[in-house]
Structure formats: C-alpha cells, structure tokens
Amino acid sequence: MNLSHTVKAFHELSVTELYDLLRLRSEVFVVEQNCVFLDLDNKDQKCYHLLLYQENELVAYTRIVPAGLSYQEVAIGRVVSSPAHRGKGFGRKVMVLSIEYCYQLFGPCNIRLGAQTYALGFYESLGFKAEGDTYDEDGIEHIEMVRKAKI
C-alpha cells in the first residue's frame, strides 16, 4: 500500500487537487449522505488542506481550520474518506496526520471538531472528548468534540 500525503494552504493547491477534494466532499457529503448544503462556505481559502493518496488516487481528506474561523480553537473539518476505499484505515491515518499538522502549524493547541454522532467512538479513540449537547446540522446529528493540547 503506497500512501502519500500533502498539506497545502488553499492558494498552493493545484487545480487538479482542488477538483479532487471538492469532488470527494461532494460524493460523500452531498450524494452518499443525501445532504443538500453549501459545502463551499468561504472558509477553504483560509484553511490548510490535507490530502491522503494511495498511488495517485485521493482516498481521504481533511480541512485544517485556524482558530477563530469556525471555533475559538483550531479545528479539523470536512473529514472524509472515499467510499471505494473504506475499511482500510485511511480515515484513521488522515486524522492522525491532521492532528500532527495542527500542532506543526499552530503549536500546542486544543483541537475541536463537529462529529457526526455515529463516529463518536472513532474520534474518542483518537483522544477527542464529547462536549455539550447533540445538535442537528443539515439533517445529521452531530456533537462537538475537543482534543486537549498536550503541553
């Protein structure tokens, strides 16, 4: 399994990389989850984008969000893995890398995310703890989770 990854600011993304990540997000969030929402929320331009490839195919992706843009803390969002490649550990791999890059880019920090509640156990296994009540986001139950900085 030949995996590679890249992390880029929005302006550094190639047209192909941008197309691939938007296509994957649309494939999962809009089509698979049958969720009509505006994925292009004007935050991408201020974020970092982590793309995980197997060979030359995008298999997983996250958006690393600076503090103050979505939450008070640094955040990881738009966590997605390709339906054609699930069950191979790519979701865990992309999240481990994303956590590492949060620290590289922003130093020791708390990391917040809005988790779909079905994935609560997955995020708990990565050190995130649920915080607050569940809420509906675009017809899907979510809960905020935080991973405390290790100083």
N, C-alpha and C positions, 0 to 999 in steps of 0.2 A: 504494500500500500504506500504509494509515493505521495505524501502530503506536503503541501507548501502553503504559506500564508503571506499576506501583505496587510499592512496597516497604512492608510493614507488619509490625509486631510482631503476634503471634498475637491479642492482645486487641483490636487495631484492625481485624481482618478482619471484613467483613460476613458474614452467614450465607450469602449467595449466593457470595461469594468463597471462603469455606471449602468450600462444597459443590463448586464448580467445580474447585478444586485437588485435593481428595480424589478426585473423580470421574476427573480426568485421571491422577492417580497410579495409581488402581486399573485404569483402562483399559489402561495401558501395563505397569505392573509385575506386576499380577496376571493380567489376561486375555491381553494380547498375548504377554508373556514366560512365560506359564503357570507362574507362580511363586507358590506359596502361602506367604505370610509375613505377619506382623503389621506392616502399614505404620504403624499408629497406635502409636508407640513411646514416647509420653510425652515426646518431645523438642520437638514442634511448639510447645508452649506457651512455650518458652524461646528460640525462633528468630525470625528475620525471614523473610518470605515474599515472593519476587519473582515477580510475575505479569505476563506479557507478553501483550498483547491485539492482535488485528487486528480492527478495528471493535469489537464487543462480545464477541468470542469469545476464550476463553483458548487460546493457541496454544503457550505454553511456560511453564515454571515451574522455580524452584529454591528450595531451603531454605538459608538462610544461618545457619550454626551457630556460636554463640560458642565461643571457646577453652575447653577443659576439658569440654565436653559429650559430644562424640564422639571428639575427638582433643585432643592438647595444643594444637594450633594451631586457629585459625579454620578452618572447613570450609564447603564447598559440597556439598550433598547433594540427593538426590531430583531430579536433573536430568532433565527430561522435556520432550519436545515432542509435540504432538498428531499422531497418525498421519495424520490428514486433511490436515495442513499441512506435511509433511516435504519437504525439498529446497528450501526457500525461505529458508534461512539463519536461521531462528528460533532454532535451538539455539546457534549462534554468538552471535547477538545477546543471548540471555538470559545466556549465560556471560560475555560482555564486561561487561554491566551488573552481573552478580553480583560479578565481580572488583572493579569500581569501587565498589560498595556495601560490600564487605568493607573496603576502605580508608577509605571515608567513615565507616562505623560504628565501626571498630576501630583506625584509624590504620595506619601501615606495619606489615604483618604477613605472615608466611608463611601460605599457604592450602593446606590438604590436602583431598584427596577420594579416595574409593574408586571407581576407574573400572572399568567392565566392560571387559575387555581388548580387545574388538573396537573400542572407541572410543579406544584409546591414541593413535593418530595425531591425532585431533581435539583431545584435551587437550594433546598436545605442541605443536600449532600455536598454542595459547593460552599457552604458556610453562610448562606443567607438566612435571615430570620424574618418571619412574617411580622408585619407591623400594621396595626389598625384593622379596620373592617373591610370585608369584601365590597367590591363595587362593580357596577356594570360599565363596561367600556365597549361600545359598538356591539352590544348584544352578547358579550362574552364576559363571564365572571372573572374578575381579577382581584389581586391583593398586592399591596406594596410590600417589598422585602428589602432588607438592608444587610449588607455585609460590613461589619465594623472594621475599621483600619487596624492593622497590626503594627503598632508603633514600637 
